[in-house]
Amino acid sequence: MHIVDKEQDVTKVLEELCQWASPIYGAMNKWWVRRRNVNEHLLRRIEAIYSLEGFTGERGPGVREGRLSTSPNISAKGKEVESRVSKEDSIEVDTEVFDDDKACEQFNIVVDFLGSL
């Protein structure tokens, strides 16, 4: 699942930016907090779909397109996110988060680039 992979990738990038004392660390971290809340909201909705009577698809996180193999870390991270999401069902999603699509798109480009290094 792209959301699970993205969490793993961004966390790694943020750790590296922090270690390097990068000037973009603060902005990236602020963006990630907001994006992570949106992702958790989406995961709750996906879980609701899994719970529908008659659902026959595969449950749980998949693998992001372009990944060569599934690592245990990705699977474990998916379970961690799933667990956190189910515990935080009462989280309210800030609708302002959805207003920054252009900024989010630009941050996604930076994160993907840094993740590919």
mmCIF file of the C-alpha atoms, coordinates in Angstrom:
data_MODEL
# 
_entry.id   MODEL 
# 
loop_
_atom_site.group_PDB 
_atom_site.id 
_atom_site.type_symbol 
_atom_site.label_atom_id 
_atom_site.label_alt_id 
_atom_site.label_comp_id 
_atom_site.label_asym_id 
_atom_site.label_entity_id 
_atom_site.label_seq_id 
_atom_site.pdbx_PDB_ins_code 
_atom_site.Cartn_x 
_atom_site.Cartn_y 
_atom_site.Cartn_z 
_atom_site.occupancy 
_atom_site.B_iso_or_equiv 
_atom_site.pdbx_formal_charge 
_atom_site.auth_seq_id 
_atom_site.auth_comp_id 
_atom_site.auth_asym_id 
_atom_site.auth_atom_id 
_atom_site.pdbx_PDB_model_num 
ATOM 1   C CA . MET A 1 1   ? 0.000   0.000   0.000  1.00 0.00 ? 1   MET A CA 1 
ATOM 2   C CA . HIS A 1 2   ? 1.440   3.324   -1.068 1.00 0.00 ? 2   HIS A CA 1 
ATOM 3   C CA . ILE A 1 3   ? 0.496   4.966   2.256  1.00 0.00 ? 3   ILE A CA 1 
ATOM 4   C CA . VAL A 1 4   ? 2.463   2.431   4.283  1.00 0.00 ? 4   VAL A CA 1 
ATOM 5   C CA . ASP A 1 5   ? 5.478   2.654   1.978  1.00 0.00 ? 5   ASP A CA 1 
ATOM 6   C CA . LYS A 1 6   ? 5.301   6.447   2.020  1.00 0.00 ? 6   LYS A CA 1 
ATOM 7   C CA . GLU A 1 7   ? 5.417   6.463   5.829  1.00 0.00 ? 7   GLU A CA 1 
ATOM 8   C CA . GLN A 1 8   ? 8.520   4.289   5.799  1.00 0.00 ? 8   GLN A CA 1 
ATOM 9   C CA . ASP A 1 9   ? 10.186  6.415   3.104  1.00 0.00 ? 9   ASP A CA 1 
ATOM 10  C CA . VAL A 1 10  ? 9.377   9.792   4.652  1.00 0.00 ? 10  VAL A CA 1 
ATOM 11  C CA . THR A 1 11  ? 10.448  8.684   8.123  1.00 0.00 ? 11  THR A CA 1 
ATOM 12  C CA . LYS A 1 12  ? 13.822  7.654   6.700  1.00 0.00 ? 12  LYS A CA 1 
ATOM 13  C CA . VAL A 1 13  ? 14.199  10.954  4.834  1.00 0.00 ? 13  VAL A CA 1 
ATOM 14  C CA . LEU A 1 14  ? 13.237  12.979  7.922  1.00 0.00 ? 14  LEU A CA 1 
ATOM 15  C CA . GLU A 1 15  ? 15.789  11.108  10.043 1.00 0.00 ? 15  GLU A CA 1 
ATOM 16  C CA . GLU A 1 16  ? 18.502  11.877  7.491  1.00 0.00 ? 16  GLU A CA 1 
ATOM 17  C CA . LEU A 1 17  ? 17.488  15.545  7.214  1.00 0.00 ? 17  LEU A CA 1 
ATOM 18  C CA . CYS A 1 18  ? 17.592  15.855  11.003 1.00 0.00 ? 18  CYS A CA 1 
ATOM 19  C CA . GLN A 1 19  ? 21.055  14.247  11.160 1.00 0.00 ? 19  GLN A CA 1 
ATOM 20  C CA . TRP A 1 20  ? 22.318  16.647  8.484  1.00 0.00 ? 20  TRP A CA 1 
ATOM 21  C CA . ALA A 1 21  ? 20.717  19.624  10.285 1.00 0.00 ? 21  ALA A CA 1 
ATOM 22  C CA . SER A 1 22  ? 19.098  20.430  6.949  1.00 0.00 ? 22  SER A CA 1 
ATOM 23  C CA . PRO A 1 23  ? 17.267  23.749  6.657  1.00 0.00 ? 23  PRO A CA 1 
ATOM 24  C CA . ILE A 1 24  ? 14.275  22.002  5.067  1.00 0.00 ? 24  ILE A CA 1 
ATOM 25  C CA . TYR A 1 25  ? 13.797  19.587  7.975  1.00 0.00 ? 25  TYR A CA 1 
ATOM 26  C CA . GLY A 1 26  ? 11.258  21.796  9.777  1.00 0.00 ? 26  GLY A CA 1 
ATOM 27  C CA . ALA A 1 27  ? 9.116   22.336  6.696  1.00 0.00 ? 27  ALA A CA 1 
ATOM 28  C CA . MET A 1 28  ? 9.233   18.658  5.752  1.00 0.00 ? 28  MET A CA 1 
ATOM 29  C CA . ASN A 1 29  ? 8.327   17.586  9.281  1.00 0.00 ? 29  ASN A CA 1 
ATOM 30  C CA . LYS A 1 30  ? 5.408   20.044  9.419  1.00 0.00 ? 30  LYS A CA 1 
ATOM 31  C CA . TRP A 1 31  ? 4.166   18.787  6.041  1.00 0.00 ? 31  TRP A CA 1 
ATOM 32  C CA . TRP A 1 32  ? 4.532   15.162  7.155  1.00 0.00 ? 32  TRP A CA 1 
ATOM 33  C CA . VAL A 1 33  ? 2.485   15.649  10.326 1.00 0.00 ? 33  VAL A CA 1 
ATOM 34  C CA . ARG A 1 34  ? -0.395  16.994  8.238  1.00 0.00 ? 34  ARG A CA 1 
ATOM 35  C CA . ARG A 1 35  ? -0.052  14.383  5.479  1.00 0.00 ? 35  ARG A CA 1 
ATOM 36  C CA . ARG A 1 36  ? 0.175   11.570  8.020  1.00 0.00 ? 36  ARG A CA 1 
ATOM 37  C CA . ASN A 1 37  ? -3.157  12.642  9.540  1.00 0.00 ? 37  ASN A CA 1 
ATOM 38  C CA . VAL A 1 38  ? -4.743  12.511  6.088  1.00 0.00 ? 38  VAL A CA 1 
ATOM 39  C CA . ASN A 1 39  ? -3.213  9.083   5.453  1.00 0.00 ? 39  ASN A CA 1 
ATOM 40  C CA . GLU A 1 40  ? -4.583  7.755   8.737  1.00 0.00 ? 40  GLU A CA 1 
ATOM 41  C CA . HIS A 1 41  ? -8.024  9.074   7.805  1.00 0.00 ? 41  HIS A CA 1 
ATOM 42  C CA . LEU A 1 42  ? -7.784  7.276   4.453  1.00 0.00 ? 42  LEU A CA 1 
ATOM 43  C CA . LEU A 1 43  ? -6.641  4.045   6.116  1.00 0.00 ? 43  LEU A CA 1 
ATOM 44  C CA . ARG A 1 44  ? -9.696  4.149   8.389  1.00 0.00 ? 44  ARG A CA 1 
ATOM 45  C CA . ARG A 1 45  ? -11.911 4.456   5.312  1.00 0.00 ? 45  ARG A CA 1 
ATOM 46  C CA . ILE A 1 46  ? -10.099 1.573   3.620  1.00 0.00 ? 46  ILE A CA 1 
ATOM 47  C CA . GLU A 1 47  ? -10.609 -0.541  6.747  1.00 0.00 ? 47  GLU A CA 1 
ATOM 48  C CA . ALA A 1 48  ? -14.332 0.284   6.596  1.00 0.00 ? 48  ALA A CA 1 
ATOM 49  C CA . ILE A 1 49  ? -14.407 -1.035  3.026  1.00 0.00 ? 49  ILE A CA 1 
ATOM 50  C CA . TYR A 1 50  ? -12.752 -4.268  4.180  1.00 0.00 ? 50  TYR A CA 1 
ATOM 51  C CA . SER A 1 51  ? -15.538 -4.639  6.738  1.00 0.00 ? 51  SER A CA 1 
ATOM 52  C CA . LEU A 1 52  ? -18.328 -4.441  4.161  1.00 0.00 ? 52  LEU A CA 1 
ATOM 53  C CA . GLU A 1 53  ? -20.405 -7.574  3.810  1.00 0.00 ? 53  GLU A CA 1 
ATOM 54  C CA . GLY A 1 54  ? -19.415 -9.371  0.641  1.00 0.00 ? 54  GLY A CA 1 
ATOM 55  C CA . PHE A 1 55  ? -15.934 -7.819  0.360  1.00 0.00 ? 55  PHE A CA 1 
ATOM 56  C CA . THR A 1 56  ? -13.792 -10.393 -1.438 1.00 0.00 ? 56  THR A CA 1 
ATOM 57  C CA . GLY A 1 57  ? -10.575 -8.483  -2.112 1.00 0.00 ? 57  GLY A CA 1 
ATOM 58  C CA . GLU A 1 58  ? -7.283  -8.864  -0.314 1.00 0.00 ? 58  GLU A CA 1 
ATOM 59  C CA . ARG A 1 59  ? -7.032  -7.194  3.071  1.00 0.00 ? 59  ARG A CA 1 
ATOM 60  C CA . GLY A 1 60  ? -3.978  -5.387  4.322  1.00 0.00 ? 60  GLY A CA 1 
ATOM 61  C CA . PRO A 1 61  ? -1.210  -3.394  2.760  1.00 0.00 ? 61  PRO A CA 1 
ATOM 62  C CA . GLY A 1 62  ? 0.060   -4.278  -0.662 1.00 0.00 ? 62  GLY A CA 1 
ATOM 63  C CA . VAL A 1 63  ? 3.401   -3.356  -2.162 1.00 0.00 ? 63  VAL A CA 1 
ATOM 64  C CA . ARG A 1 64  ? 4.151   -0.009  -3.728 1.00 0.00 ? 64  ARG A CA 1 
ATOM 65  C CA . GLU A 1 65  ? 4.607   -0.215  -7.480 1.00 0.00 ? 65  GLU A CA 1 
ATOM 66  C CA . GLY A 1 66  ? 8.289   -0.326  -8.344 1.00 0.00 ? 66  GLY A CA 1 
ATOM 67  C CA . ARG A 1 67  ? 9.380   -2.112  -5.164 1.00 0.00 ? 67  ARG A CA 1 
ATOM 68  C CA . LEU A 1 68  ? 11.526  -5.116  -6.001 1.00 0.00 ? 68  LEU A CA 1 
ATOM 69  C CA . SER A 1 69  ? 10.498  -7.217  -3.041 1.00 0.00 ? 69  SER A CA 1 
ATOM 70  C CA . THR A 1 70  ? 8.422   -7.113  0.077  1.00 0.00 ? 70  THR A CA 1 
ATOM 71  C CA . SER A 1 71  ? 10.576  -6.701  3.133  1.00 0.00 ? 71  SER A CA 1 
ATOM 72  C CA . PRO A 1 72  ? 9.479   -7.685  6.627  1.00 0.00 ? 72  PRO A CA 1 
ATOM 73  C CA . ASN A 1 73  ? 9.874   -4.018  7.609  1.00 0.00 ? 73  ASN A CA 1 
ATOM 74  C CA . ILE A 1 74  ? 7.164   -2.927  5.187  1.00 0.00 ? 74  ILE A CA 1 
ATOM 75  C CA . SER A 1 75  ? 4.791   -5.587  6.432  1.00 0.00 ? 75  SER A CA 1 
ATOM 76  C CA . ALA A 1 76  ? 5.527   -4.769  10.061 1.00 0.00 ? 76  ALA A CA 1 
ATOM 77  C CA . LYS A 1 77  ? 5.104   -1.062  9.382  1.00 0.00 ? 77  LYS A CA 1 
ATOM 78  C CA . GLY A 1 78  ? 1.752   -1.728  7.751  1.00 0.00 ? 78  GLY A CA 1 
ATOM 79  C CA . LYS A 1 79  ? 0.552   -3.586  10.832 1.00 0.00 ? 79  LYS A CA 1 
ATOM 80  C CA . GLU A 1 80  ? 1.831   -0.763  13.051 1.00 0.00 ? 80  GLU A CA 1 
ATOM 81  C CA . VAL A 1 81  ? -0.031  1.855   11.014 1.00 0.00 ? 81  VAL A CA 1 
ATOM 82  C CA . GLU A 1 82  ? -3.160  -0.318  10.928 1.00 0.00 ? 82  GLU A CA 1 
ATOM 83  C CA . SER A 1 83  ? -2.995  -0.725  14.703 1.00 0.00 ? 83  SER A CA 1 
ATOM 84  C CA . ARG A 1 84  ? -2.455  2.985   15.298 1.00 0.00 ? 84  ARG A CA 1 
ATOM 85  C CA . VAL A 1 85  ? -5.296  3.885   12.952 1.00 0.00 ? 85  VAL A CA 1 
ATOM 86  C CA . SER A 1 86  ? -7.759  1.575   14.662 1.00 0.00 ? 86  SER A CA 1 
ATOM 87  C CA . LYS A 1 87  ? -6.821  3.065   18.049 1.00 0.00 ? 87  LYS A CA 1 
ATOM 88  C CA . GLU A 1 88  ? -7.213  6.638   16.812 1.00 0.00 ? 88  GLU A CA 1 
ATOM 89  C CA . ASP A 1 89  ? -10.581 6.434   15.090 1.00 0.00 ? 89  ASP A CA 1 
ATOM 90  C CA . SER A 1 90  ? -11.702 9.569   16.899 1.00 0.00 ? 90  SER A CA 1 
ATOM 91  C CA . ILE A 1 91  ? -9.054  11.766  15.246 1.00 0.00 ? 91  ILE A CA 1 
ATOM 92  C CA . GLU A 1 92  ? -10.608 14.703  13.432 1.00 0.00 ? 92  GLU A CA 1 
ATOM 93  C CA . VAL A 1 93  ? -9.127  15.498  10.033 1.00 0.00 ? 93  VAL A CA 1 
ATOM 94  C CA . ASP A 1 94  ? -8.284  19.146  9.473  1.00 0.00 ? 94  ASP A CA 1 
ATOM 95  C CA . THR A 1 95  ? -10.026 20.107  6.230  1.00 0.00 ? 95  THR A CA 1 
ATOM 96  C CA . GLU A 1 96  ? -7.371  22.765  5.691  1.00 0.00 ? 96  GLU A CA 1 
ATOM 97  C CA . VAL A 1 97  ? -4.978  19.889  4.970  1.00 0.00 ? 97  VAL A CA 1 
ATOM 98  C CA . PHE A 1 98  ? -6.748  19.261  1.681  1.00 0.00 ? 98  PHE A CA 1 
ATOM 99  C CA . ASP A 1 99  ? -6.350  22.913  0.598  1.00 0.00 ? 99  ASP A CA 1 
ATOM 100 C CA . ASP A 1 100 ? -2.596  22.609  0.116  1.00 0.00 ? 100 ASP A CA 1 
ATOM 101 C CA . ASP A 1 101 ? -2.585  20.112  -2.749 1.00 0.00 ? 101 ASP A CA 1 
ATOM 102 C CA . LYS A 1 102 ? -0.015  22.049  -4.798 1.00 0.00 ? 102 LYS A CA 1 
ATOM 103 C CA . ALA A 1 103 ? 2.356   22.340  -1.830 1.00 0.00 ? 103 ALA A CA 1 
ATOM 104 C CA . CYS A 1 104 ? 1.849   18.656  -1.017 1.00 0.00 ? 104 CYS A CA 1 
ATOM 105 C CA . GLU A 1 105 ? 2.587   17.727  -4.608 1.00 0.00 ? 105 GLU A CA 1 
ATOM 106 C CA . GLN A 1 106 ? 5.857   19.670  -4.461 1.00 0.00 ? 106 GLN A CA 1 
ATOM 107 C CA . PHE A 1 107 ? 6.824   18.041  -1.160 1.00 0.00 ? 107 PHE A CA 1 
ATOM 108 C CA . ASN A 1 108 ? 6.003   14.617  -2.628 1.00 0.00 ? 108 ASN A CA 1 
ATOM 109 C CA . ILE A 1 109 ? 8.426   15.331  -5.460 1.00 0.00 ? 109 ILE A CA 1 
ATOM 110 C CA . VAL A 1 110 ? 11.157  16.259  -2.957 1.00 0.00 ? 110 VAL A CA 1 
ATOM 111 C CA . VAL A 1 111 ? 10.447  13.213  -0.774 1.00 0.00 ? 111 VAL A CA 1 
ATOM 112 C CA . ASP A 1 112 ? 10.487  10.854  -3.761 1.00 0.00 ? 112 ASP A CA 1 
ATOM 113 C CA . PHE A 1 113 ? 13.757  12.374  -4.946 1.00 0.00 ? 113 PHE A CA 1 
ATOM 114 C CA . LEU A 1 114 ? 15.406  12.158  -1.522 1.00 0.00 ? 114 LEU A CA 1 
ATOM 115 C CA . GLY A 1 115 ? 14.043  8.649   -1.039 1.00 0.00 ? 115 GLY A CA 1 
ATOM 116 C CA . SER A 1 116 ? 15.675  7.532   -4.277 1.00 0.00 ? 116 SER A CA 1 
ATOM 117 C CA . LEU A 1 117 ? 19.157  8.683   -3.172 1.00 0.00 ? 117 LEU A CA 1 
# 
